Structure formats: C-alpha cells, structure tokens
Amino acid sequence: MATSKTLGHGNFKYKVESSWEVVPEGYEWREVAGVITDSNDNVYVFNRSDHPMQVFDKGGNFLRSWGENIFTNAHGISLGPDNTIYCTDDGDHSVRQCTLDGKVILTIGMPGNPTPPFSGEPFNRCTHTASDPDTGDIYVSDGYQNSRIHKYSPDGHLLFSWGQPGTDPGEFSIAHNIATDSDGYVYLADRENHRVQIFDRNGVFQDQWPNVHRPCGLFIDNDDRVYVAELGWNGSVNRNVPNIGPRVSVLNKRGQVLARLGEGYGTELGQFLSPHGICLDSSKNIYLGEVSRTNLTGLGETVPDYLRTLQRLTKLA
C-alpha cells in the first residue's frame, strides 16, 4: 500500500500522508468526526472511540487523551479566540467548552435532553460551532433535527436564532458545519441543499455558493480562503457520477474555486470515503477527518479491515 501521494497543483499542491501519527497501544479511533490544531500545531483528534479526544504534536507523537466518559458521539470541534475548544456532541445534544487539557468550563444545552424535532429551540442533534473573531460570541449549527443557527454570548446566554427547514435562502437541509471569517461573516455548510450559505452577524442572508457537493466540513484560513470537505454520492443512482467528490475544495471569499483535491471515492491514498472535519495548521497543512464506517454501513457497503479516517495533506507549494 502506498504511503504518500501528491494532489493538487500550483499554489495548492499537497502530499497526502498515511499513518503520520503514532497511536499508543490500546488506543484507536473508529472515525474522526473533527480535528483542530492549536497555536503550537498540536493536533486534537475528536473521534468516536473510548478516548474521544486524542492529542498529538505536529510530528505525530501522542501527548494525551481526554473526554473519556463525557462525550457520547463526537461530531464537531472548533478553537475559540480565547484558545479554548468547543466540542459538539450530537449524541447528547450539547456543546462543551473545554481547556486545552480537557477541563470543561462551560456546557451549552442540556446533555441527554433534546428539544422536540424542528421546534427551533436548542438543541436537537447539534453539529458544530464557530466563534465571532471580535466579540467571542458563539454560533451553533443545530443541524440534524433542528434546521437552525443559534447565537450565544461568550458566557453561554442565547442571543437569537435563525433558519428553518427548506431550500430557500436562510433555510437549511442539515446545517452541518459552521465557520466565521476575519470580518465576522458566518458560513454555513447546508449539506443536503448542496451549498454554502453566508450571513452577517445578525443572521441576515448575504450570499450562497451552489458549487459544492454535500458540504460537510468548513475551515477558513488567515487569508480568508474557505476549505470545504465534501461528501460524494449517496445512493446507487449517482454512484458512478464523476466530479462530485468526495473531495476537498478551496474557494476564495467570492466563492470562486481555487482548487479541488481528491481522486474520487475509494480507499486508495488520494481517495476519500466520507470527509467530515477539516482544519489547517500554521504551515497550511490540511488535516481531514472522515466518518468512513458510518458512511459505508449506511450505504450497505462492507467495512474494510483497514481504514484511514484521518489524513494529513502536507503543503508542498
């Protein structure tokens, strides 16, 4: 099996690395729902295992784990402007703000107590968070059973919410991931509507990008380039359609595509199964987490013995 592969071109050329991390004996991850890096480029792997947060240095050396007996189903993770981590657990309908070593300092929502589906009240299977770069306000995408975005103050007070099920601007069909840019605009991965929607701080619709396929993960770098982790086909009817992913797309703030990364659906290096969470480190290396087992079992596929569910795309250009 190949251990490296080159993807992309020009300013977006990457070497895909397999098994860059050294997982200690007795540890594993079945799936990687989300991933972030801190200011030292340590990598926080929010995963579905008995050790839901596993932390590695940039060389792939294991540092610590935390979150045991806290999280039920890892889904989204983001780094706040105060250098704390927001962990979204769609299994118990909550968001927990944690220190870098795992101390819970704020819980938003009532763990284990979902609101009625599509009631508009937080939360029912919330998916991800983003922070306002200036105020520290927290945006929560409440995505699987409640097509909403909720905005909270940094101390966890609900300010307001917007969105409803549907296909018009400001309506969502699985609000799956959320991010903010340097100007405070809010980007929402409206997954099953095949678009990214953009709002201002007040929840007022600004724009939408329809040139993505089932967007799952969002990350915006310091140059306000938007990295989108996209799913591919979701049924036999479009299984063999080319050029729809799975892939990573890079777009500028106008929604123009700068690069598409990936060689389609599969388990070979350079291919993806189920891109779900994405981040960049200070060198603009990409970390991509996948929920491959969920994807394969949902489609009635056989789960291979060996699955890469976290890949590092090391920037070459």
C-alpha positions in Angstrom: 0.0 0.0 0.0 1.4 3.4 -1.0 2.4 5.7 1.9 2.3 9.0 0.1 0.5 10.6 -2.8 0.6 14.1 -4.4 -2.7 16.0 -5.0 -3.4 19.4 -6.5 -1.3 21.9 -8.5 0.2 25.4 -8.4 -0.3 27.1 -5.0 -2.4 24.2 -3.8 -0.2 21.2 -4.1 -0.1 18.6 -1.3 1.5 15.4 -0.3 -1.1 13.0 1.2 0.4 11.2 4.2 -0.9 8.0 5.6 -0.4 7.0 9.2 1.5 10.1 10.1 0.5 9.7 13.8 1.8 7.2 16.4 -1.2 5.8 18.3 -0.3 4.2 21.6 -1.1 0.6 22.4 -4.7 0.1 23.4 -5.8 3.3 21.6 -7.7 3.5 18.3 -10.2 5.6 16.6 -13.0 4.2 14.6 -13.9 7.5 13.0 -12.6 11.1 13.2 -15.5 13.5 13.4 -13.5 16.7 13.8 -9.9 17.9 14.1 -8.2 21.2 15.1 -4.7 22.5 15.7 -3.6 24.9 18.4 -1.0 27.7 18.3 1.8 25.1 18.7 0.4 23.0 15.8 -0.6 20.3 18.2 -3.4 18.2 16.7 -6.7 17.5 18.6 -8.5 14.5 17.1 -12.2 14.4 18.1 -13.1 10.9 17.4 -15.6 8.1 18.1 -13.7 5.7 20.5 -13.2 5.2 24.2 -10.7 8.1 24.1 -12.7 10.7 22.3 -10.0 13.4 22.3 -6.6 12.3 21.4 -3.8 15.0 21.2 -0.6 14.7 19.1 2.3 17.0 18.4 3.0 18.1 14.8 5.4 15.2 14.4 2.6 12.7 15.2 3.7 11.9 18.7 1.0 11.1 21.2 0.7 13.7 24.0 -2.5 12.9 26.0 -6.2 12.0 25.7 -9.3 13.3 27.5 -13.1 13.3 27.3 -13.5 9.8 28.5 -16.9 9.2 30.0 -18.1 12.7 28.8 -18.8 12.5 25.1 -21.3 10.1 23.6 -20.9 10.8 19.9 -18.2 13.2 18.7 -19.3 15.5 15.9 -17.8 18.9 15.7 -14.8 20.8 17.2 -13.6 24.4 16.9 -10.9 26.5 18.5 -12.2 29.7 20.1 -10.4 33.1 20.0 -9.6 32.6 23.7 -7.7 29.4 22.9 -10.4 27.1 24.3 -12.0 24.3 22.5 -15.7 23.9 21.7 -16.8 20.3 21.4 -20.2 19.5 19.9 -21.7 16.2 20.8 -24.7 15.4 18.6 -25.4 12.2 20.7 -26.3 14.1 23.8 -27.3 17.4 22.2 -24.8 19.7 23.8 -21.7 21.9 23.3 -18.9 21.9 25.9 -16.2 24.5 26.1 -13.0 22.9 27.3 -9.5 24.0 28.1 -6.7 22.5 26.0 -6.2 19.8 28.6 -9.8 18.9 28.8 -11.3 20.7 31.7 -15.0 21.5 31.0 -15.6 25.2 31.7 -19.0 25.8 30.1 -21.8 23.5 28.9 -24.5 24.8 26.5 -27.6 22.8 26.2 -29.0 20.1 28.4 -27.0 16.9 27.9 -29.3 14.0 27.1 -32.4 16.1 26.8 -33.1 17.1 23.2 -35.8 19.6 22.3 -38.6 18.4 20.0 -37.5 17.9 16.4 -37.6 21.1 14.3 -39.0 23.1 17.2 -36.4 25.8 16.6 -35.3 25.5 20.3 -31.8 24.4 21.1 -30.7 21.6 20.7 -31.7 18.5 18.8 -28.6 16.9 17.3 -26.4 20.0 17.1 -23.4 19.7 14.9 -20.7 22.3 15.2 -19.7 25.8 16.5 -17.8 28.9 15.3 -16.7 32.0 17.2 -17.0 35.7 16.3 -13.4 36.8 15.9 -14.1 40.2 17.6 -16.7 39.5 20.3 -16.2 35.8 21.1 -19.9 35.2 20.5 -20.6 31.5 19.7 -22.6 30.3 16.7 -24.0 26.7 17.0 -25.3 24.9 13.9 -28.3 22.8 15.2 -28.3 20.6 12.3 -29.8 17.1 12.0 -33.2 17.5 13.7 -33.5 21.3 14.0 -32.6 23.4 11.0 -31.3 26.4 12.9 -28.3 28.5 13.8 -28.2 29.8 17.4 -26.0 32.7 18.5 -24.7 32.8 22.1 -22.8 35.3 24.2 -19.3 34.0 25.4 -20.9 33.1 28.8 -23.5 30.9 27.1 -26.5 33.2 27.0 -28.8 32.7 24.0 -28.9 35.9 22.0 -31.1 34.8 19.0 -31.6 32.1 16.4 -32.4 31.9 12.7 -33.2 29.4 10.0 -35.9 26.8 9.3 -36.2 23.7 7.1 -36.4 24.3 3.4 -34.5 25.2 0.3 -34.8 29.0 0.1 -32.1 31.4 1.3 -31.9 31.2 5.0 -33.4 27.7 5.1 -31.5 24.6 5.7 -31.4 20.9 5.0 -28.9 19.6 7.5 -27.0 22.6 8.9 -23.8 20.5 9.2 -20.8 22.8 9.9 -20.2 26.5 10.5 -17.3 28.9 10.3 -16.6 32.7 10.5 -14.2 34.8 8.5 -12.0 37.7 9.7 -14.8 40.2 9.1 -17.3 38.2 11.2 -19.4 36.8 8.4 -20.9 33.4 9.1 -20.6 30.5 6.7 -22.9 27.5 6.9 -22.5 24.1 5.2 -26.1 23.5 4.2 -25.3 19.9 3.4 -28.3 18.4 1.6 -29.0 21.6 -0.2 -25.5 21.3 -1.8 -24.5 24.8 -0.9 -22.7 27.1 1.5 -24.8 30.0 2.8 -23.3 33.2 4.1 -24.8 35.5 6.7 -23.8 38.6 8.6 -23.6 38.8 12.4 -27.3 39.5 12.7 -28.3 36.4 10.7 -29.1 38.4 7.5 -28.5 36.4 4.4 -25.7 37.7 2.2 -24.9 35.0 -0.4 -24.8 31.4 -1.3 -22.4 29.2 -3.1 -24.0 26.3 -5.0 -20.8 24.9 -6.5 -20.1 22.3 -3.7 -21.5 18.8 -3.3 -22.9 17.8 0.1 -20.5 20.1 2.1 -19.7 18.6 5.5 -16.7 20.5 6.9 -15.6 24.1 6.7 -12.4 25.9 7.7 -11.4 29.4 6.9 -7.6 30.3 7.0 -5.9 33.6 7.8 -6.2 34.7 4.2 -10.0 34.1 4.3 -9.7 31.1 1.9 -12.5 28.7 2.6 -11.7 24.9 2.7 -14.7 22.7 2.2 -14.8 19.0 2.9 -17.4 17.5 0.6 -19.2 14.2 0.5 -19.7 12.4 -2.7 -22.6 10.1 -3.9 -25.2 9.0 -1.5 -27.0 6.2 -3.4 -26.8 3.9 -6.3 -28.5 6.3 -8.7 -25.4 8.7 -8.7 -22.7 6.3 -7.5 -20.8 6.5 -10.8 -21.2 10.2 -11.5 -17.7 11.8 -11.8 -16.6 15.1 -10.5 -18.9 15.3 -7.4 -16.4 14.1 -4.8 -15.7 13.0 -2.2 -13.1 15.8 -2.2 -11.7 19.0 -0.6 -12.4 22.2 -2.4 -10.7 25.5 -1.8 -12.6 28.7 -2.6 -11.9 32.4 -2.2 -14.3 34.9 -0.5 -16.2 35.3 -3.7 -17.0 31.6 -3.9 -14.6 31.0 -6.8 -13.0 27.6 -6.8 -9.2 27.8 -6.5 -8.5 24.0 -6.2 -10.2 20.6 -6.0 -8.3 17.9 -4.1 -9.1 14.2 -4.3 -9.2 11.4 -6.7 -12.8 10.2 -6.1 -14.4 7.6 -3.9 -12.3 4.8 -2.5 -9.7 3.6 -0.1 -6.5 4.2 -2.1 -4.3 7.1 -0.9 -5.6 10.3 -2.5 -9.2 9.0 -2.5 -11.7 9.7 0.2 -14.8 8.0 1.6 -16.5 10.4 3.9 -14.8 13.8 4.6 -16.4 15.3 7.7 -14.0 17.6 9.6 -11.2 19.7 8.3 -8.6 22.2 9.6 -5.2 23.8 8.7 -2.1 24.3 10.9 0.2 27.3 10.8 2.0 25.9 7.7 -1.3 25.4 5.9 -1.1 21.7 6.1 -4.6 20.2 5.9 -5.9 17.7 8.3 -9.0 15.8 7.1 -11.1 13.6 9.4 -13.6 11.1 7.9 -16.5 9.1 9.3 -16.0 6.3 6.9 -17.6 3.5 8.9 -20.9 5.4 9.3 -20.8 6.1 5.5 -20.1 2.5 4.5 -22.6 0.9 6.8 -25.3 3.4 5.8 -24.8 2.5 2.2 -24.8 -1.2 2.8 -21.1 -1.4 2.0 -18.5 -3.7 3.5 -16.2 -2.1 6.0 -12.5 -2.9 5.2 -10.2 -4.0 7.9 -8.0 -1.0 7.4 -9.5 2.4 7.0 -7.7 5.8 7.1 -10.0 8.1 9.0 -7.5 11.0 9.4 -5.2 12.1 6.7 -2.6 14.9 6.6 -2.2 16.8 3.4 1.2 18.4 3.7 1.5 21.6 1.6 4.3 21.5 -1.0 3.8 24.8 -2.7 
